[in-house]
Amino acid sequence: MEEHDEFRDHLATIDEKGKRKWIYAKKPSGRLYTARTVLSVCYFLLFFSLPFVQIDGRPLFLFDIPNGRFTLFGAVFWPQDFFIFGLAMLAFIVFIVLFTMAFGRIFCGWICPQTIFMEMLFRKIEYWIEGDAAQQRILNRAEWNTEKIVKKTGKHAAFFLLSVIIANTFLAYVIGVKELQKIMTDPMSAHLGGFIAMIAFSFVFYAVFAFFREQVCTVVCPYGRLQSVLLDKNSVVVAYDYERGEPRGKFKKEANGLGDCIDCMQCVNVCPTGIDIRNGTQLECVNCTACIDACNFMMEKVGRPQGLIRLASENGIAQKQPLRYTGRFKVYTVICTLLLAAITFLLISRKPVDGSILRTAGMLYQERGQDSVSNLYRIKLVNKTLEDVPLELRIESGGGKVEVVGMPIHVKAEAQGEGTFFIVMPRSAIRERKSVLKVGLYENGKRIGEKKTTFLGPVSQ
């Protein structure tokens, strides 16, 4: 049995003894690689600049996990808004499922931070310092001399410096730029926990990009394993046209009855996970499209049509049909768009001041003279704005009134507040033992929200 018939019997990164095979990926080039480079530059600009962008004094993005507060596009989200995050996570999962079913694993090769940082930043630095794949092999096998020490030290120093920068940027998304600046400028003892976190993140990123590399995609990431149940024969993947390419053989100018694949191995040499795409869709393929550029270059050199390896579906290859935006893709696109629109609506309609009103547990109603009944309540509020909010409570229907206990309710900017108050209702307005009331929230006479609560009272016989 030929070697390419046994591809499912071994992993590309493991040898016969079970040891890891280091991947020396040849530097790719071509139209798609250029597009990925442009996209990665945009990604890096966004990643490293967004922590410094502010809207009305707030960071554009801040994931303050310790305090349970998140800032997205300048809007603050508190634990009371977690239902929105729950819906967003559900929508994201559905979006990933539908996107993968339709368009394959292209997210991994073109959007995933792991791939972009590894292939478009760290790998390029490695090419610049150590050379292309063949030069890297020679350098690693060579004895330790001045050239090897200088190149290896320079590469790992650059890798660690970049890891420190990435770790600090990552922390800026979690604790904010101002807090990060304090950690960097204040004495270490004043922010020991933050300093340890920064160093830990730096070493994690360094270990991933310097040593672990493609193993993150093939061993750790669950998304690659999910694709086996998400993909079908109509999903768009990086595919080898076996109908056109087989049987393989070395290039000859005269007709020899072979397919277009000249068995040059360039698609394997440029693959960052070391697989042979001619063996079909595999878990390790991240759809980076480097093999497409390499194959197109070789086809052009030997005067054969490009597209032997291309973005296509299995049915498209078998039935020799071009990639089309089918009805199935349109339906999935519409569903994904509707999900994103629903989440956007929830974010836009979110109230600036929110909270809950609870009737004091264990207490019945209190009679006030001959004509009124009261209940005691506790209100907890979250102010999501940048301004202090003096809050007024009003009963929206039923003719009752609110009596605040103690000081007026005042919620500071981007903070939580609470208060105690009575709702007093006339006996004539009470129709049931337990009724629902609407309490309006007002700021300086302007209605900014509404909350529902229950009211207990005697029913007239």
C-alpha positions in Angstrom: 0.0 0.0 0.0 1.4 3.4 -1.0 2.2 6.0 1.7 -0.6 8.3 0.7 -3.1 5.5 1.3 -2.0 5.2 4.9 -2.5 8.8 6.0 -5.1 7.9 8.6 -2.7 5.6 10.4 -0.5 8.4 11.8 -0.4 12.0 12.8 1.6 14.6 10.9 3.4 15.8 14.0 4.2 12.4 15.7 6.8 10.0 14.5 6.8 6.2 14.7 8.3 6.3 18.2 5.5 8.6 19.5 7.8 11.7 19.7 6.9 15.1 18.4 8.0 16.0 14.9 8.9 19.7 14.7 7.1 21.4 11.8 9.4 23.5 9.5 6.8 25.3 7.4 8.1 26.9 4.3 7.4 30.6 3.9 4.3 31.0 1.8 3.6 33.6 -0.8 0.7 34.4 -3.1 -2.5 36.3 -3.4 -4.2 34.7 -0.4 -1.2 35.1 1.8 -1.0 38.7 0.9 -4.7 39.1 1.9 -4.0 37.4 5.2 -1.1 39.7 5.8 -3.2 42.8 5.2 -6.0 41.4 7.5 -3.4 40.6 10.2 -2.0 44.1 10.1 -5.6 45.4 10.7 -6.0 42.9 13.5 -2.8 44.0 15.2 -3.7 47.6 15.0 -7.1 46.9 16.6 -5.7 44.6 19.3 -2.9 46.9 20.5 -4.9 50.2 20.2 -8.4 49.4 21.5 -7.4 49.5 25.2 -6.4 53.1 24.8 -9.6 54.2 23.0 -12.2 55.8 25.3 -15.7 57.0 24.9 -16.9 59.7 27.3 -14.1 58.8 29.7 -14.8 55.0 29.5 -12.6 52.5 27.8 -14.1 51.1 24.6 -13.5 47.5 25.9 -12.9 46.4 29.5 -13.5 43.0 30.9 -13.3 43.6 34.6 -13.8 40.0 35.7 -12.8 40.6 39.4 -15.5 43.2 39.9 -18.0 41.5 37.6 -18.2 44.6 35.3 -17.8 44.6 31.6 -17.5 47.6 29.2 -18.4 47.1 25.6 -18.3 50.0 23.2 -18.3 52.4 26.1 -21.4 50.9 27.8 -21.1 49.3 31.2 -22.6 45.9 31.9 -23.2 44.6 35.4 -24.1 41.2 36.8 -27.8 42.2 36.3 -27.1 42.2 32.6 -25.7 38.7 32.5 -28.8 37.4 30.8 -27.7 39.4 27.8 -24.3 37.7 27.9 -26.1 34.3 28.2 -28.1 35.0 25.1 -25.0 36.3 23.4 -23.1 33.2 24.2 -26.0 31.0 22.9 -26.2 33.1 19.8 -22.4 32.8 19.3 -22.5 29.0 19.6 -25.3 28.8 17.1 -23.5 31.2 14.8 -20.3 29.1 15.0 -22.3 25.9 14.2 -24.1 27.4 11.3 -21.0 29.3 10.0 -18.9 26.1 10.2 -21.6 24.0 8.5 -21.6 26.4 5.6 -18.1 27.9 5.4 -15.9 25.3 7.2 -13.1 26.2 9.5 -12.0 29.4 7.7 -12.3 31.2 11.1 -9.3 29.4 12.3 -7.0 30.4 9.5 -8.1 33.9 9.0 -9.6 35.3 12.3 -8.4 33.2 15.2 -5.8 35.1 17.3 -3.7 32.0 17.8 -3.2 31.5 14.1 -2.7 35.2 13.3 -0.1 35.8 16.1 1.7 32.5 15.3 1.8 32.7 11.5 1.7 36.4 10.8 4.0 37.7 13.6 6.1 35.1 15.4 6.7 32.9 12.3 7.7 36.0 10.3 10.2 37.0 12.9 11.6 33.4 12.8 11.9 33.6 9.0 13.7 37.0 9.4 16.2 35.7 12.0 16.7 32.1 11.1 15.7 32.0 7.4 13.3 29.7 5.6 12.4 26.1 6.5 15.6 24.6 4.9 17.9 27.1 6.7 16.1 26.4 10.0 16.6 22.7 9.7 20.3 23.2 9.0 20.7 25.6 11.9 19.0 23.3 14.4 21.2 20.3 13.3 24.4 22.4 13.4 26.8 22.4 16.4 26.5 25.3 18.8 28.7 28.1 17.4 28.6 31.8 17.5 26.1 32.1 14.6 23.7 29.6 16.2 23.9 31.2 19.6 23.3 34.7 18.2 20.3 33.6 16.1 18.7 31.5 18.7 19.2 34.0 21.5 17.9 36.8 19.3 14.8 34.9 18.2 13.8 33.8 21.7 14.6 37.3 23.1 12.3 38.8 20.4 9.6 36.1 21.2 9.7 36.8 24.9 9.6 40.6 24.4 6.6 40.3 22.1 5.0 37.9 24.7 5.4 40.6 27.4 3.8 43.2 25.1 0.9 40.9 24.3 0.5 39.9 28.0 0.4 43.6 29.0 -2.1 44.4 26.3 -4.2 41.5 27.3 -4.2 42.7 31.0 -5.2 46.1 29.8 -8.4 44.6 28.5 -9.0 43.1 32.0 -7.9 45.8 34.4 -7.7 48.9 32.2 -4.8 51.0 31.0 -4.7 53.2 34.1 -4.4 50.2 36.5 -1.8 48.6 34.2 0.2 51.8 34.3 0.2 51.8 38.1 1.5 48.2 38.1 4.3 49.2 35.8 5.3 52.5 37.6 4.5 51.9 41.2 6.7 49.8 43.5 6.4 46.1 42.9 5.2 45.4 46.4 2.2 47.7 45.9 0.8 45.5 43.0 2.4 42.1 43.6 -0.6 40.2 42.4 -0.9 42.2 39.1 2.9 41.9 38.5 2.7 38.1 39.0 -0.2 37.9 36.6 1.7 39.9 34.0 4.8 37.6 34.3 2.6 34.5 34.2 0.8 35.6 31.1 4.1 36.5 29.4 5.5 33.1 30.0 2.3 31.4 28.8 2.3 33.3 25.6 6.0 32.7 25.1 5.7 29.0 25.7 2.7 28.7 23.2 4.3 30.6 20.4 7.9 29.4 20.8 7.3 25.7 21.6 3.7 24.5 21.7 2.7 26.2 18.4 0.4 24.1 16.1 -0.4 21.8 19.0 -2.8 24.4 20.4 -5.0 23.9 17.2 -4.6 20.1 17.0 -4.6 19.1 20.7 -6.1 21.8 22.9 -8.7 23.6 20.8 -12.0 21.8 20.8 -13.2 23.5 17.7 -11.1 21.3 15.4 -12.7 18.2 17.0 -16.2 19.7 16.5 -15.8 20.1 12.8 -16.1 16.3 12.3 -19.8 16.6 13.3 -20.4 20.1 11.9 -19.1 19.6 8.4 -20.9 17.8 5.6 -20.3 17.3 1.9 -21.7 20.7 1.1 -19.5 22.6 3.5 -16.8 24.9 2.1 -13.3 23.6 2.9 -9.8 23.8 1.5 -10.0 20.8 -0.8 -7.8 19.0 -3.3 -9.5 18.2 -6.6 -8.7 14.5 -6.8 -10.8 14.1 -9.9 -8.4 16.4 -11.8 -5.2 15.6 -9.9 -5.1 11.8 -9.8 -3.1 9.8 -10.6 -0.2 11.8 -9.4 3.2 11.8 -11.1 6.3 13.9 -11.7 5.9 16.6 -14.3 6.6 15.8 -17.9 6.0 17.9 -20.9 4.6 15.1 -23.0 1.2 13.5 -22.2 1.6 10.5 -19.9 -1.9 9.8 -18.8 -1.3 11.3 -15.3 -3.4 13.9 -13.5 -2.4 17.5 -12.9 -0.8 16.9 -9.5 3.0 16.7 -10.1 3.7 15.5 -6.6 5.9 18.4 -5.9 5.0 18.4 -2.2 4.9 22.2 -2.0 1.4 22.0 -0.4 2.8 19.9 2.4 6.0 22.0 2.8 4.0 25.3 3.5 1.4 23.7 5.8 1.8 25.0 9.3 0.4 21.8 10.8 2.4 19.5 8.5 -0.5 17.7 6.8 -1.0 16.6 3.2 -4.2 18.2 2.0 -4.4 15.7 -0.8 -5.5 13.1 1.8 -8.7 14.9 2.3 -10.3 17.1 5.0 -8.4 16.5 8.3 -8.7 17.7 11.9 -5.3 19.5 11.7 -6.3 21.7 8.7 -7.0 25.3 9.9 -8.0 26.5 6.4 -5.1 29.0 6.3 -5.0 28.5 2.4 -1.2 28.5 2.3 -1.4 25.3 0.2 -3.7 27.0 -2.3 -1.1 29.7 -3.0 1.7 27.1 -3.2 -0.2 24.9 -5.6 -1.4 27.8 -7.8 2.2 28.9 -8.1 3.4 25.4 -9.3 0.5 25.0 -11.7 1.3 28.4 -13.2 5.0 27.3 -13.6 4.1 24.1 -15.4 1.4 25.7 -17.6 -1.6 24.0 -16.0 -4.8 25.6 -14.7 -4.8 26.9 -11.2 -7.3 25.7 -8.6 -6.2 22.1 -8.2 -6.3 23.0 -4.4 -9.1 25.5 -3.7 -12.0 26.4 -1.5 -14.7 24.0 -2.5 -17.1 21.4 -1.1 -16.8 17.7 -1.4 -19.9 17.5 -3.6 -18.5 20.3 -5.7 -15.3 18.3 -6.3 -17.1 15.0 -7.0 -19.7 16.6 -9.3 -17.3 19.2 -10.8 -19.4 22.1 -9.9 -18.1 25.6 -9.1 -18.6 27.1 -5.7 -22.0 28.7 -5.5 -23.9 30.7 -3.0 -26.6 28.2 -2.6 -30.0 28.4 -0.9 -28.6 26.5 2.1 -25.9 29.1 2.5 -28.4 31.9 2.2 -30.6 30.4 4.9 -27.7 30.1 7.3 -26.6 33.6 6.5 -30.1 35.0 7.3 -30.2 33.0 10.6 -26.8 34.4 11.7 -27.8 37.9 10.7 -31.1 37.6 12.7 -29.2 36.4 15.8 -26.8 39.3 15.6 -29.7 41.7 15.1 -31.4 40.3 18.2 -28.3 40.8 20.4 -27.9 44.3 19.0 -31.5 45.2 19.9 -31.0 43.9 23.4 -27.9 46.0 23.8 -29.5 49.2 22.4 -32.7 48.8 24.5 -30.8 48.3 27.8 -31.9 50.6 30.6 -29.3 53.1 32.0 -30.5 52.5 35.5 -31.7 49.0 36.4 -32.3 46.9 39.5 -34.9 45.1 41.5 -37.6 45.8 44.0 -38.4 43.2 46.6 -41.1 43.3 49.3 -39.5 42.7 52.7 -39.6 39.0 53.5 -41.6 37.8 56.5 -43.7 41.0 56.8 -47.5 41.3 56.1 -49.2 44.6 55.2 -49.5 47.4 57.7 -52.8 49.2 58.3 -52.7 53.0 58.3 -55.8 54.3 60.0 -59.1 53.4 58.5 -58.5 54.1 54.8 -54.9 53.0 53.9 -52.6 50.0 53.8 -48.8 49.9 53.3 -46.1 47.4 52.4 -42.3 47.8 53.1 -39.9 47.3 50.2 -36.2 47.2 49.5 -34.8 48.5 46.2 -31.4 47.7 44.8 -30.2 49.6 41.8 -27.2 49.8 39.4 -26.3 53.1 37.7 -24.7 52.4 34.4 -24.2 56.0 33.5 -21.3 58.5 34.2 -23.6 60.8 36.2 -25.0 60.5 39.7 -28.7 59.8 39.6 -31.1 61.2 42.2 -34.0 58.7 42.0 -37.7 59.3 42.5 -40.2 56.5 42.7 -43.8 56.8 41.6 -46.7 54.4 41.5 -47.8 54.3 37.9 -51.4 53.2 38.6 -53.8 52.6 41.5 -53.6 55.9 43.2 -51.0 54.9 45.8 -47.9 56.8 46.8 -44.3 56.0 47.8 -42.7 57.0 51.1 -38.9 56.7 51.2 -37.4 55.7 54.6 -34.5 57.9 55.6 -32.5 59.8 53.0 -33.7 60.1 49.3 -32.4 57.4 47.0 -29.2 58.5 45.3 -27.1 56.2 43.1 -23.6 57.3 42.3 -22.1 57.1 38.8 -21.1 53.6 37.7 -22.1 52.2 41.1 -24.7 50.3 43.0 -27.2 51.8 45.5 -30.1 50.7 47.6 -32.9 52.1 49.7 -36.0 51.3 51.7 -39.5 52.6 51.1 -43.2 52.1 51.8 -45.9 51.8 49.2 -49.2 53.2 50.7 -52.4 52.2 48.9 -56.0 53.4 49.7 -58.2 50.5 50.8 -60.6 51.4 48.0 -57.9 50.6 45.4 -57.2 47.1 46.7 -59.2 44.4 44.8 -57.1 41.3 45.5 -55.1 39.8 48.3 -52.0 40.0 46.1 -51.8 42.5 43.3 -49.1 43.6 40.9 -47.9 47.2 40.9 -45.8 49.1 38.5 -43.2 51.4 40.0 -41.8 54.1 37.8 -38.2 55.3 38.1 -37.7 59.0 37.6 -34.7 61.2 37.4 -35.4 65.0 37.7 -38.9 64.4 36.5 -37.9 62.2 33.5 -39.0 58.6 33.4 -36.0 56.4 33.0 -37.5 52.9 33.7 -40.1 50.8 35.4 -40.2 47.9 37.8 -42.9 45.5 38.8 -43.6 44.3 42.4 -46.4 42.8 44.4 -48.6 44.3 47.0 -50.4 42.5 49.9 -53.5 43.8 51.4 -56.9 43.0 52.8 -59.8 42.3 50.5 -63.0 44.1 51.3 -65.9 41.7 52.0 
